[in-house]
Amino acid sequence: MRALVLAFQQSNSVDEATWVGFDNFRLLFADPEFGAAWRNTFVFTLLALVIGFAVPFALAVLLNELRHAKTFFRLAVYLPVMIPPVVTALLWKWFYDPGPGLFNEVLRFLHLPTSDWTNSTSTALVSLVLVATWANLGGTVLIYLAALQGIPGELYEAAELDGASLWQRIRHVTIPQTRFVMLMLLLLQIVATMQIFTEPYIMTGGGPEDATITVLYLIYKYAFVYLDYGSACALSAMLLVFLGAFSALYLRLTRERT
């Protein structure tokens, strides 16, 4: 509640807060970083959904089809979740190092052209999406696996008797039977990816040329770099309203399901 009040005040924690009405919001809309932050956040969310939504489902289907070493592969997939986010970001920062980084060393070994990864405006945001996808892959895969194992085996047996291929079984049995779980994870992923902060803060600092600055990172800059708590709270209120809509939709759908 205090943050909502501060959104309409000018405050730097030293001087007494003064009421400025909607001036903080007008300041935000005039800031070039504001547009860049929202654009990058939306693009990041879209890319994270395309990559981070399809890949875990495909892996879950693959793991569900395995007959041997299931425990090992499940542990291997879940391992990134157990690594602290800061450690993950630092690890991938070394992977992406344009000099002696692991990825460029592999490319050199294969006699392929190297990349600037997070140092290029064209690849920086995609590089962060890959980090976030890898870090959160395990939990999503396990949820999908639990949903897949809840599908009655008779449905697959009937499909096989009808001569359905693997893709046809996935399309006509697996996806319809897990669509509610898929929808819930979709909404949760939107809420989570819209709050991306650790990766740009540690790996790129919002650069290069604001190519990876996000809404949450811009809130941090307003609050702790510019010491403009009023604008930081105003931007937080905007993000709260946006994410609140998805959260309300998630709660409504889960309530109807139960």
N, C-alpha and C positions, 0 to 999 in steps of 0.2 A: 504494500500500500504506500509506503514511504517513497519507493521508486516511482510510482505513478504520479505522486505529488511533485517530485523533483523534475519530472518531464516537463512541467510547466513553470519551472524556476531556473534561475541562473545560479550555479553554485560551483565553487572550486575547493570546498572543504575548509578554506581559510576565511574568506569573507562570508558575511551572513547571506543566506539565500534570499534572492529577491524574485518576486513574481513577474514573469515575462510573457505569460500566456502561450501563444503558439509560435513565439519567436524561435524556439529550439527546433521545431519542426520545419519552419521556413529555412533555417540555417542548414538543416540536413539536406533538404531538397536542392539547395544551391551548391552543395559540396559535390564536386566531381567523383569523389571516392564513394559517395552514397550510391550512385547509379552503378558504379563498377562492382561494389560489394554485393548488391542485390543480383546483378547479372551473373556474376561468378557463382553466387550461391545457388541460383536456379540451374545454371549449366552443370555445376557440380552434382546437384541432386539428380538431374536428368541422367547424367552419365553414370552416377552411382547406382541408379535404378536399373539402367540397361545392363550394366556389367554385374552389379552386386545382387540383382534379383534373379537373373537367368543362370549365372554360374553356380550359386549354391543349390538351386533346384536340380540342375543337371548332375552335380556331384552327389546329391542325395539319392537321385535315381540310380546312379552308377553304384554307389555304396550299397544300396538296397538289393542290387542284383548280384553282388559278390557272394561267393559261397565259402571263401577262405580268407583268413587274415582280416576279418571285419573289424576286430577290436583295434588292431594296429593302425589301420587307415582312418578310423574314426578319431583316434588319439592324434594322429598326424594332422588331420584337418582342424581339430579343435585347439591344437597347440598355440597358434597365434593369439587366441583369445586370452590365454594365461599370461601373455607378455604385457607388462605395463605400457600404456599408450606412448609415454615419453620415450621409453626404450625402443619401441617400434619405430617411432619417427626418427630417432637418431640412427638406428640401424639402416633404415631405408635412405637416409640422407647420405650415408657412406656408399650404399649401393648406387645411388644416382650421381655420385661425385664425377664430374666430367673428366677428371684426370685419372687417378688410379682406382676409380670406383669399380665395383664388381661387374656391373652390367656392361660398361664400356670395355673392360678387360675381356669379357666373354665375346663381345662383338669384334674386338681386335683379333682374338684367337681364331674366330671364324672368318676373318678377312672381310668383315662387313663395316659399313660406315658407322661411326660412333654418333652419339646424340648428346645434346646439352641438357636433356631431361628437365630438371627444375630451374635451369638458368635461361630457358627459352620461353618466350611468351606463348608460343604455339604448342608447347608440350607440357608446360608446368602444371596446369590444372589437371590434365589427364594423368600425369604422374602421381598427383596427390590422390586421385580417385582410386588408382591401383593400390596405393598404400592402405587407404581406408577399407577397400574391399577385402584385401588380404587379412587385415586386422580383425574384421568382424565376420569373416566367412564361417568360422566354426560354429558359432551359436545358431546362425540361420540354418546351416546344414543339419544340425541335430534336431531342430524343430521340424524341418521337412521330413527327416527320417522318422520321427515319431508319428507324423501324420501318415506317411506312406505305410508304416507297419500297422496302422489302424484300419487300412482298407481290407475288406473281406477277400480272402484268397479265392473264393468262388467266382468273383467277378473276373479275375484274371484267367481262371480255368475256363470259364465260359467263352472269353474272348479268344483264347488259344484254340478251343474246339471249333470256333468259327473261322479259324485261319488268320487271325489278326497278327500283324507284324508287331515288333517292339514299339515302333513309332505310333502305330494305331492303338496299341494298348495304353501308351502314355496319353495320347490325345483323347481317347474315348472313355478311359477308366481313371487313370491317375490324376489328370488335371481336374476333371469334374468332381472327383472325390476329395480333392485338397483345395478347392477354390476358396473356401472360407479362410483357411490358414494362409493362403497366398495373399488374399485381400488384407488380412490383419497385418501380415509382415510388410506389405506394401505401404500401408499407412504408417506403421512404426518406423520404417526406413526413411520415409519422407520427413518425419519429425526429427529423426536422429541426424540425417545428412544436412538438414537445414541449419543445424547447430555446429557445423564443422569449425574447429578452432585449433586443436593441437597440431595438426599437420602443417597448416600455413604458418602458425606461430613459430614452430621450431625449425621447419625445413626451408621456408622461403621468406618469412617476414612480410608476407603479403605481396612480394614481388614475383618476377621482375615487372616493373611498370604497372603495378596494381593488378597483375594478371591472376593472382591467387588471393587477393584480399576478399574476405567474406564478411557477412553481416556481423557475426559474433566477434571476429577479429577487429572490425571497425568499432564496435562497442568498446572493446578493450582499449583501442587507441584513444577514443574520446575520453574515457575515464582515467586512464593511467599514463597516457602520453601527453594529451592536450589538457588534462585536468578539468575537463568540461563535463561535469557529472550530469548536468541538466540534459545536454544533447545525448549523452550515453543512455540515460533513462528513457528519453523520447524514442530513440531507436530500439531500445529493449521493449518498449510498449508496442511498437509496430510489429516486432517479431513475435511477441506474445499473442497478439490478436491473430496473426497469420497461423501460428502453430496451434492456437486454441481451437481453430476451426477443424483442423485435422484430428485433434484429440477428442473433440466432441463427437465427430463422426465415428471414431474408433470406439468410444464408449457406447454410443447408440447401437452400433452393429453388434458388439459383444453382449449387450443387454438383451437385444432381440434374439441372439443365438441361445442364451441361457434360459 
